[in-house]
């Protein structure tokens, strides 16, 4: 059975050839710095919600950040290519990451986390799911699948939340930005029978 994620569906809508390269031919792609920075911030926010509500502070997020980076680089050694842009790629071994590159990434990620705390107070939120795999088979040959950053229950209504570490899009790109959340809403509805009451993009 083939599986379709929101990102791969977005590739197809943008360019069918891009979809073929990534999904069918599976051509290797060099890890990108922006994507890895986003992964790092997502990891910190996920770990932050592991803590008791009173401890979910900006200072605590800052303490989590360096260890999260170490853990990600250990789990995904190829991510080092994102931090050393002039390193030859592909290569048999990932490059050594200079201290300056690590420090810059930590600074940039800390700024995004600071922005997050201006958008909501995690001490007031108790997610029902985090980094949740949602999937549903539309027919025997097609599976819709994706990972939702967070789902909350608010006054009996289900809220689907997606963190974004890129720039907030202009009005002409707004519908494209919402595509991923609508994809998740469809999968959640087909899998559980519930219609999410709110879809929220948090641009950090």
N, C-alpha and C positions, 0 to 999 in steps of 0.2 A: 504494500500500500504506500502510495506517495503521500508525503506530508508537506503542507503549505503553511508557512509562518507569515506574519504581517510584513516582515522585511522582504521576504522573497516575493510575496504578492505585490508589494510596492515596486520591486525591481521589474516585475513583468509589466506593470502598468506604465512604468517609466520607459523601459526599453526591453523588448523581448530578447534581444541579443545579450544584454547584460544578465537577464535571467538564465539564459542558456549557459553562459560562461560560469556563473556562480553555482547553479543548481544541478545542471546536467553534466557539463564538462568538469565542474569542480576545479577550476583553475586556481592555483594558490595566489593569495593576495598578501602583500606585506602588511603587517599590523600597523594601524594608524594611531598617531598620538591622541587625537581627539576622542577616538573610540575607547582607547585604553583609559584615558582620564575619566570618561563617563563610567566605565566599568568600576574604576576605583571609588568614585563618589557613590555609586549604587551600593557597593560593598560596605562602605562606611555607614550609610543610612540603614542598611539591613542589620548590621551589627548593633547600631544604636538602639533599634527597637527590640533587641534581645535584653536590654537593660530594664530595670524597674522604671516606671514613668518618671519619678522625681529626678532620676539620674540622666535623663536624655537632654543634656545641655550642649551648648556649643563647645565649651571647654572639653567635655567628654568626647565629643566627635573629633576634636583636635588630637586627643590622646589616642584614639582608635586609628587615626589616619596612617601614621608611619608603619604600624604593624600590618595593617591591611595591605599596604604597598608591598612589603616584604613577602607576605603570604601569596599575593597574586603573582609576583615575579617568580616565586618558587613553583607555584602550580602551573604557570604558563610561561616557561622560559623564553618562548619566541616573542613575548611582549617586549623584551629588551630592544628589539629592532625598532619599536615605536619611539623609544627614548633616545636612540642613537641613529639619527636619520642619515648620517653619512656612512654608516656601516654597510659593507657589501651584503646584498641579499639576492637570492637565498644563500645560506651558508650552513656548514655542518654543525657549527656551534654558535649560540647567540653571543653577541658582544658583551663586554663588561660595561656596565652603566656608570658613567662618571658621576661623582658626587654632585657636581653642579646640575646635571640633568635631573637627578632625583630631587634635589632641593627645589628646582623650578617647578617640577610636577607637583610636589607637596604644597608649594605656595599657591599654584593655580587651583588645585583641588580645595584647599582651605578657603579660598575666596568663594567658590561655588557653595561650599557648606555654610559659609556665613550668610550667603544669599538665601539659602533654604530656610534658615531660622527667621528670616523676615517675612516668609510666606506662610508659615504655619508653626505651631508650637507642638512638637512631638510628645510633650508631656500630657497633652490633652487628647491624644489619639491612641486607641487600642486596635491595631489592625486585626482583621480576622484571618487574612492570608498575606504572605510576603513571598516574593519571587515564586509565585504559584504557577505551576504548569496547568494550563487549561487546554483541552483538546476535545474534538468531536469529529466523528466520521460522517461526512455528507453522503457518501456512498461507499461501496466496497473498495474503491480505488483511490479515494481522496480523503485525507485526514487534515483538518484544520488544527493548528497547534501554535501555542505561544506561551511565553512567560510574562505574567502580569506583575509589575513591580509591587503593587499593594492593592488590597481590597479592604474597605472599611464598612462597618454598619453604622449608619447615622439615622436615628429615628425610624428604624425598620427599613431604611432604604440602603441599597447596596451602592457603594461608591467605588469606581475603578480609577486608580491613580497611576500615572506614568511620569517618572522623573525624566527631564530633558536637560542635558548639560550644554546644548548648543544655544544659539541665539533664538529668541522668540521670532517666529516668521512674520513677514508682512501679511497684509490682508489677502493678497492674491494667492498666498501659499497656505492659508489657514485650513482649508478643507483637506489638503494633502497631509497636514500635520495631524488632523483628527482621524485620518484613515486607520491608523494603528489601534486607537481606542475603540473605534466602531467595530473593527475586526474582533477585538477582545470581547466586546459587548455581545456580538453575535454568537461567539463560541460559548460564553458563559450562559447565555439564554438557551441555546440548543442543548447544552450539557446539563443544566440544572433546572430549567424552566423559569428562572428568575430573569427579569429585565432590570439591568442596572438603572438606578434612579439618577445617577450622576456620573459623568465622565470628566476627568480632570487631568489636564496637563500642567505639570509644575516646571516652569522654565527657570533654571537656576543661573 
